[in-house]
């Protein structure tokens, strides 16, 4: 069934595509390339290379006018124009610092099917890296158009860093002492907002910066980003836990030999929580006990064995270096024939 739209033939589609490409080519020809926005550097301009562009251009223009009005005005003017033509022709293949310019700077770009490959090659090229260095040097001069914007971005980054530093201090203090973080409320000023918000409120009493931040962005009704919510708190807890876990695993791998203690107990939902503890000796001779993971497991021996071996494999710890095992008196744990300790030997 027809939907009422006019169908075009293959020839008509090709014709329309050809006309479209022709218009794009004409537009690219009219578009100025990168080198047209820079004046060529002639001999004697080396002193002005680090000066603002407008000032250097005024000095160059003044010098050219003086040379044109001298006694040898005709010859000097012709020589200077010849030098500028040579420099301009050179600039089509090289930039002001003698760096080779690719097709992106001289001819434009329209090969969108290979855009990732071409842009990655341009990004890693020597010319692009040196132009970046030149841009950084130029950005240190005053009078840039985006200088105020760069200052604003820098101040905003510093502001949020100061906020997160105070959040990390509160997270570390509670985690080191094993205290709960959250309460039944997540509002500053509430008596049930938990230990995390309580610590931030205590710091804010002596810290004007944090006090102002909480007043402006603290509670959810402000509808502003605060980085003081439980989401940020949980993210920092996970990052710190991952870092501590990696440190413990690296110490176990360096010590090589270790012993394990495994026990399970049901929680309030009647699901067994398998606690996995590793004991090892550090390089300085100090003994250390590390609680690595609390794992959901069942009481069947096969599942307990799978849980222990998978935990050690996930941390890339060789179970062959386990010299001792510690369990309770349950038959499925310490049984000499079919218990977990017998299966792991």
C-alpha positions as CSV (number, residue, x, y, z in Angstrom):
1,X,0.0,0.0,0.0
2,X,1.2,3.5,-0.8
3,X,1.5,6.1,1.9
4,X,1.0,9.0,-0.6
5,X,4.6,10.0,-0.7
6,X,6.4,10.5,-4.0
7,X,9.1,7.9,-4.7
8,X,12.4,8.9,-6.4
9,X,14.4,6.7,-8.6
10,X,18.0,5.8,-8.0
11,X,19.2,8.3,-10.6
12,X,17.3,11.1,-8.9
13,X,18.8,10.2,-5.5
14,X,22.3,10.3,-7.1
15,X,21.6,13.6,-8.7
16,X,20.4,15.2,-5.4
17,X,23.5,13.8,-3.6
18,X,25.8,15.2,-6.3
19,X,24.2,18.7,-6.0
20,X,24.5,18.5,-2.3
21,X,28.2,17.7,-2.4
22,X,28.7,20.5,-5.0
23,X,27.2,23.0,-2.6
24,X,29.4,21.7,0.2
25,X,32.5,22.1,-1.9
26,X,31.5,25.7,-2.8
27,X,30.9,26.5,0.9
28,X,34.3,25.1,1.8
29,X,36.0,27.2,-0.9
30,X,34.4,30.3,0.6
31,X,35.4,29.3,4.2
32,X,38.6,30.8,5.4
33,X,41.3,28.4,6.4
34,X,43.3,28.6,9.6
35,X,46.4,30.3,8.2
36,X,44.4,33.2,6.9
37,X,43.8,34.4,10.5
38,X,47.5,34.9,11.1
39,X,49.8,37.4,9.6
40,X,53.2,36.1,8.3
41,X,56.2,36.8,10.5
42,X,58.9,38.7,8.6
43,X,62.5,39.4,9.5
44,X,62.7,41.7,12.5
45,X,59.5,40.5,14.2
46,X,61.3,38.2,16.5
47,X,61.2,40.8,19.3
48,X,57.4,41.0,19.0
49,X,56.7,37.3,19.1
50,X,55.9,37.3,22.9
51,X,53.9,40.6,22.7
52,X,50.1,40.8,22.2
53,X,49.1,40.5,18.6
54,X,47.6,44.0,18.3
55,X,50.7,45.7,19.7
56,X,53.1,43.7,17.5
57,X,50.9,44.4,14.4
58,X,51.0,48.2,15.1
59,X,54.8,48.2,15.5
60,X,55.2,46.2,12.3
61,X,52.8,48.5,10.4
62,X,54.6,51.6,11.7
63,X,58.0,50.2,10.7
64,X,56.8,49.4,7.2
65,X,55.5,53.0,6.8
66,X,58.8,54.5,7.9
67,X,60.7,52.3,5.4
68,X,58.3,53.3,2.6
69,X,58.9,57.0,3.1
70,X,62.8,56.8,3.2
71,X,65.1,57.9,0.5
72,X,65.1,54.4,-0.9
73,X,61.4,54.1,-0.5
74,X,60.7,52.4,-3.8
75,X,63.3,49.7,-3.5
76,X,62.6,49.1,0.2
77,X,58.8,48.8,-0.4
78,X,59.3,46.3,-3.2
79,X,61.7,44.2,-1.2
80,X,59.4,44.1,1.8
81,X,56.4,43.2,-0.3
82,X,58.4,40.4,-1.9
83,X,59.4,39.1,1.5
84,X,55.8,39.1,2.6
85,X,54.7,37.2,-0.5
86,X,57.4,34.6,0.2
87,X,56.4,34.3,3.8
88,X,52.7,34.0,2.9
89,X,53.4,31.3,0.4
90,X,55.5,29.5,3.0
91,X,52.7,29.8,5.5
92,X,50.4,27.7,3.4
93,X,52.6,24.7,4.3
94,X,54.2,26.0,7.6
95,X,52.9,28.0,10.4
96,X,54.6,31.0,12.1
97,X,57.0,28.8,14.0
98,X,58.1,26.8,11.0
99,X,55.8,23.8,11.9
100,X,54.2,21.8,9.2
101,X,50.4,22.3,8.9
102,X,48.2,19.4,8.0
103,X,45.1,19.4,5.9
104,X,43.0,20.3,8.9
105,X,44.7,23.8,9.0
106,X,45.1,24.5,5.3
107,X,42.3,22.7,3.4
108,X,39.6,22.1,5.9
109,X,38.0,18.7,6.6
110,X,35.1,16.8,5.1
111,X,36.1,13.1,5.3
112,X,33.7,12.3,8.1
113,X,33.8,8.6,7.6
114,X,37.4,8.5,8.9
115,X,37.0,11.4,11.4
116,X,38.2,9.4,14.5
117,X,41.4,8.1,12.7
118,X,42.3,11.5,11.3
119,X,41.6,13.5,14.5
120,X,43.6,11.0,16.7
121,X,46.5,11.3,14.3
122,X,46.4,15.0,14.3
123,X,46.1,15.1,18.1
124,X,49.3,13.0,18.5
125,X,51.2,14.9,15.8
126,X,54.3,16.9,16.7
127,X,52.8,20.1,15.2
128,X,49.7,19.9,17.3
129,X,51.7,19.3,20.5
130,X,54.0,22.2,19.8
131,X,51.0,24.5,19.0
132,X,49.5,23.5,22.4
133,X,52.7,24.6,24.1
134,X,52.6,27.9,22.2
135,X,49.0,28.4,23.3
136,X,49.9,27.8,26.9
137,X,52.7,30.3,26.7
138,X,50.3,32.8,25.1
139,X,47.7,32.2,27.7
140,X,50.0,33.5,30.4
141,X,49.8,37.0,28.8
142,X,47.2,39.4,29.9
143,X,44.3,40.6,27.8
144,X,43.0,37.2,26.7
145,X,39.3,37.0,25.7
146,X,38.7,34.0,27.9
147,X,40.9,35.0,30.8
148,X,37.9,35.7,33.0
149,X,36.3,32.4,32.1
150,X,39.4,30.5,32.9
151,X,39.7,32.2,36.3
152,X,36.0,31.4,37.0
153,X,36.5,27.7,36.1
154,X,39.7,27.5,38.3
155,X,37.9,29.1,41.3
156,X,34.9,26.7,40.9
157,X,37.3,23.7,40.8
158,X,39.0,24.9,44.0
159,X,35.6,25.5,45.7
160,X,34.4,21.9,45.1
161,X,37.8,20.5,46.1
162,X,37.5,22.3,49.5
163,X,34.0,20.8,49.9
164,X,35.1,17.3,49.2
165,X,38.1,17.5,51.5
166,X,35.7,18.1,54.4
167,X,33.4,15.3,53.3
168,X,36.4,12.9,53.1
169,X,37.5,13.8,56.7
170,X,34.0,13.0,58.0
171,X,33.8,9.7,56.1
172,X,37.3,8.6,57.3
173,X,36.5,9.5,60.9
174,X,33.3,7.4,61.0
175,X,34.8,4.5,59.0
176,X,37.8,4.2,61.3
177,X,35.6,3.8,64.3
178,X,32.9,1.6,62.7
179,X,30.1,4.0,63.4
180,X,26.9,4.2,61.4
181,X,26.7,7.0,58.8
182,X,23.0,7.7,58.1
183,X,20.0,8.4,60.2
184,X,16.3,8.5,59.4
185,X,16.5,12.0,58.0
186,X,18.8,13.7,55.5
187,X,18.2,17.3,56.4
188,X,20.7,19.5,58.1
189,X,19.4,20.8,61.4
190,X,17.4,17.6,62.1
191,X,18.2,15.6,65.3
192,X,17.8,12.4,63.3
193,X,20.1,13.1,60.4
194,X,22.8,10.6,61.5
195,X,26.5,10.8,62.4
196,X,27.7,11.9,58.9
197,X,25.6,15.1,58.8
198,X,26.3,15.7,62.5
199,X,30.0,15.8,62.0
200,X,29.6,18.2,59.0
201,X,27.4,20.5,61.2
202,X,30.1,20.4,64.0
203,X,32.8,21.4,61.5
204,X,30.6,24.1,60.1
205,X,30.4,25.8,63.5
206,X,34.1,26.7,63.3
207,X,34.4,26.8,59.4
208,X,32.7,29.7,57.7
209,X,33.3,28.2,54.3
210,X,31.3,25.0,55.1
211,X,28.7,26.9,57.0
212,X,27.9,29.1,54.0
213,X,27.9,26.1,51.7
214,X,25.4,24.2,53.9
215,X,23.2,27.2,54.2
216,X,23.1,27.7,50.4
217,X,23.1,24.1,49.1
218,X,22.8,21.8,52.0
219,X,19.1,20.7,52.1
220,X,17.4,19.0,49.1
221,X,14.8,21.9,48.9
222,X,17.6,24.2,47.6
223,X,17.8,22.1,44.3
224,X,21.5,22.8,44.1
225,X,24.5,20.5,43.9
226,X,26.0,20.1,47.3
227,X,28.1,16.8,47.4
228,X,26.8,16.4,50.9
229,X,24.2,13.7,50.2
230,X,24.2,10.0,51.0
231,X,25.1,9.3,47.3
232,X,28.4,11.1,47.6
233,X,29.0,9.5,51.0
234,X,28.4,6.0,49.7
235,X,30.7,6.7,46.7
236,X,33.5,7.7,48.9
237,X,33.0,4.7,51.2
238,X,33.3,2.4,48.1
239,X,36.4,4.2,46.9
240,X,38.1,4.0,50.3
241,X,37.1,0.4,50.7
242,X,38.5,-0.5,47.3
243,X,41.8,1.2,48.1
244,X,42.1,-0.5,51.5
245,X,41.2,-3.9,50.0
246,X,43.9,-3.5,47.3
247,X,46.5,-2.6,49.9
248,X,45.6,-5.7,52.0
249,X,45.8,-8.0,49.0
250,X,49.2,-6.6,47.9
251,X,50.5,-7.2,51.5
252,X,49.2,-10.8,51.4
253,X,50.8,-11.5,48.0
254,X,54.1,-10.1,49.3
255,X,53.9,-12.2,52.4
256,X,53.0,-15.3,50.3
257,X,52.0,-17.6,53.1
258,X,48.7,-17.0,55.1
259,X,46.0,-18.7,57.1
260,X,42.2,-18.3,56.8
261,X,39.3,-18.2,59.3
262,X,35.9,-18.8,57.8
263,X,32.6,-18.7,59.7
264,X,28.9,-18.1,58.7
265,X,26.0,-16.8,60.7
266,X,22.4,-16.0,59.6
267,X,21.3,-12.4,59.5
268,X,17.8,-11.1,60.2
269,X,16.5,-12.3,56.8
270,X,17.8,-15.9,57.7
271,X,20.5,-15.8,54.9
272,X,23.9,-17.0,55.9
273,X,26.6,-14.3,55.8
274,X,30.1,-15.9,55.3
275,X,32.8,-13.9,57.0
276,X,36.3,-14.4,55.5
277,X,39.4,-13.4,57.4
278,X,43.0,-13.8,56.4
279,X,45.9,-13.8,58.8
280,X,49.4,-13.1,57.5
281,X,52.8,-11.7,58.6
282,X,54.0,-8.4,57.1
283,X,57.6,-7.8,55.9
284,X,58.5,-6.1,59.2
285,X,57.4,-9.2,61.2
286,X,54.1,-7.7,62.5
287,X,51.1,-10.1,62.4
288,X,47.9,-8.8,60.8
289,X,44.3,-9.9,60.5
290,X,42.4,-8.7,57.5
291,X,38.6,-9.0,57.2
292,X,38.2,-9.1,53.4
293,X,34.6,-9.8,52.6
294,X,31.2,-10.8,53.9
295,X,29.7,-13.2,51.4
296,X,26.1,-14.5,51.0
297,X,26.4,-18.3,51.3
298,X,24.4,-21.4,52.2
299,X,25.3,-24.2,54.6
300,X,25.9,-26.8,51.9
301,X,29.6,-27.9,51.8
302,X,29.9,-27.6,48.0
303,X,28.6,-24.0,48.0
304,X,30.9,-23.1,50.9
305,X,33.9,-24.5,49.1
306,X,33.0,-22.6,45.9
307,X,32.6,-19.4,47.9
308,X,36.1,-19.7,49.5
309,X,37.9,-20.6,46.3
310,X,36.1,-17.9,44.3
311,X,37.0,-15.2,46.9
312,X,40.7,-16.2,46.8
313,X,40.7,-16.3,43.0
314,X,39.1,-12.9,42.7
315,X,42.0,-11.4,44.7
316,X,44.5,-13.5,42.8
317,X,45.7,-15.3,45.9
318,X,47.0,-18.8,45.5
319,X,45.2,-21.2,47.8
320,X,48.2,-23.5,47.7
321,X,50.0,-21.0,50.0
322,X,47.3,-21.4,52.7
323,X,49.1,-23.1,55.6
324,X,46.3,-23.1,58.3
325,X,42.5,-23.1,58.5
326,X,40.2,-22.1,61.3
327,X,36.6,-23.0,61.7
328,X,34.0,-23.7,64.4
329,X,32.9,-27.1,65.5
330,X,30.1,-27.5,62.9
331,X,30.5,-30.7,60.9
332,X,30.1,-29.0,57.6
333,X,33.1,-26.8,58.5
334,X,35.6,-28.9,60.5
335,X,34.5,-32.4,59.5
336,X,37.6,-34.5,58.9
337,X,36.2,-36.4,56.0
338,X,33.6,-34.2,54.2
339,X,33.9,-30.9,55.9
340,X,35.1,-27.7,54.3
341,X,38.6,-28.0,55.8
342,X,39.0,-31.5,54.3
343,X,38.0,-30.2,50.9
344,X,40.5,-27.3,50.9
345,X,43.5,-29.4,51.9
